[in-house]
Each structure stands twice: as C-alpha cells, then as structure tokens.
Amino acid sequence: MATIFTKIAHGEIPSFKVAESEDFYAFLDIAPMAKGHTLVIPKNVEDDYLFHLDEPTYAGLWAFARKVAKAIEAAVPCRRVGVAVLGMEVPHTHIHLVPLQTEADMDFRKEKLKLSAEENQAIADAILKAYEAL
C-alpha cells in the first residue's frame, strides 16, 4: 500500500509543489513551522529510514534537497535553511527544509502556522520559480 507521500508525489493527493525531478519531489508542509517549510522525498522508494536508502537514492535525495534549499533561500526571507530528518510521523523517508531566522525556529514542538491555501500557493510558486531559475 502506497504511503501518503507516494500518493502526493504521484498526484493522487493535492500538494503545494515547490520542485520535482524524475526521482524526487518537494512540497510545502501542511503544518509548517515557518513559511516555506518544505518536505523533500524520493518518489518511488517508500522505506521509512533515510539510512536504509541505496547509495544512488541517498546521494540523489541530498543533491535534490540542496537545490531546493537554495530555491527556498532565494524565495523566502531567512537567515538560512535548517535541515531535519526525523521520519517518525510518516513511514516514508523525508527531509524537512525549514527557513530560519533563529535556531528556535526549528523546534518541532512549537505551534504550527496556519496559512491559507492562497498564501501556500504563492509561497510554493515563488520557490518553484526560484528552483527553475537555478
């Protein structure tokens, strides 16, 4: 049975896409810690633990995430983009990219933002435009 993230990557469940390649997909987190909080996933590998990925998928995921992070930096005002890999909430490897002003912005326990669909779409469009320009 496909994970929710696989269904998102394959267009079965709507998302705010910020980048896509043949093997990887990036989309806005629906419960973001900051505007532009993005999840990066492999499209066709559903293993839930980053360190179980085969070497090409592991390396490709990080290279894709790096390009997405650069696009986030270009599109969302922030001091840097933080990275977290927890992988406990959805059984599908995913990398969190979070625009940061301070280290406290990376606290997963804090209350999440509630953004409108229009605001999310505008953020996703800006990141995608920046991604495509790289």
N, C-alpha and C positions, 0 to 999 in steps of 0.2 A: 504494500500500500504506500502510495506516494506521500511524502511529508507536505505540510502546508507550504514550506519554502519551495519545494519542487513544483507544486501547483502554481505558486506565484511566478516562478521563473518561466514556466511554460504557458503563462497567460490564462490559466484556468481560474485564478483568483486575481482580482484587480490589485494593482500596486502603483506607487509613485516611483516609476523607474528613473534612475539617475545615470545608469550606464549598463552596457551589455556587450558581451563578446560571444564568440561561438560557445565557449565553455563556462562563462561566469556571468553573474547578474548582480546588480546593485540597486537597492531600493530604499526609500525612506522608512525608518522605523515608525510603526503606528503609535507607539508610546515613547516619543523621543525625550532624551534628557536635555537636548538643545536643538535649536533649529538647524536642520541639515544632518541630524543623526542618521547615519546610513548603515545598512546591513549589506555585506558582501558575501556571496555564496557561490559554490560550484553548482552548475545547473543539473548535472547528471550523476552526481555522487552524493549519496544520502547518508554516508557514515556520520555519526554524531560527534566524532572526536577528531580534532584537527591533526593530531599526530598519528592517526591511522591512515591518512591520505597517502596515496602513492606519490612518489617524488615529483613527477611532472605536474600532477594536480596541485600539490602543496606549493611548489615554486610558482606555478601559474596563478594561483589564487593570490599570493602575496604581491606578485607583479601587477596584477589587475587592481588589487586594493591600493597599491601605491599610486597608480594613475588616478583612481577615484579620489583618493585623499588630496592630490594636487588640484583636482577639479573643485572639490569642496572648499579648499583654501582660496581659490580664485572667485568662488561664487558666494561664500558665506563669511561675513566678517568674523575673524577669530585669530587668536594668537598662534594656534597650531591645531592639528587634528590628533586627538588621542585615539589609541587603539586598545581594544579589549577583546579577548576570546574567552568566553565563559562556556557556552554551548550546553547549558543545562536546561534552558527553557524550551527549546525546540530541538528534536533529535536530528539535526542537520547541521553540519559544520557551517559556522558563520562568524564573520569578523565584524565587530562594531567599530565604526569610524565616527567619532564624536567631535564636532567643533568645540574648542575650549578657549575660555578666557582665563580660567584658573584650574588648578588640579581638582578643586571641589566639584567642578562641572562633571567629573567622571564618576560621581557617586551613584551607583545603581539603586540605592535605597531612597533617594530623594524623589519627591513628587514629580511625575512626568508632565510634560507640556500637553496642552490640549489645543491643537491647531485645526483650523477649518480646512476643508478639502481644497478650497481655493488657495489658501496660504501654502499648503503642502505642494500643490501643483506648481505654484510659482517658484518655490524652492527647488523642486525636482527639475523643472525646466531650466533654471539657472545653472544648476550643477551639470545637467546633461549638455547644455550649450558649452560650458567650460571644458567638459570632458572631450567633446567632439573637436574642440579647438586645439587640444594637446597633440 
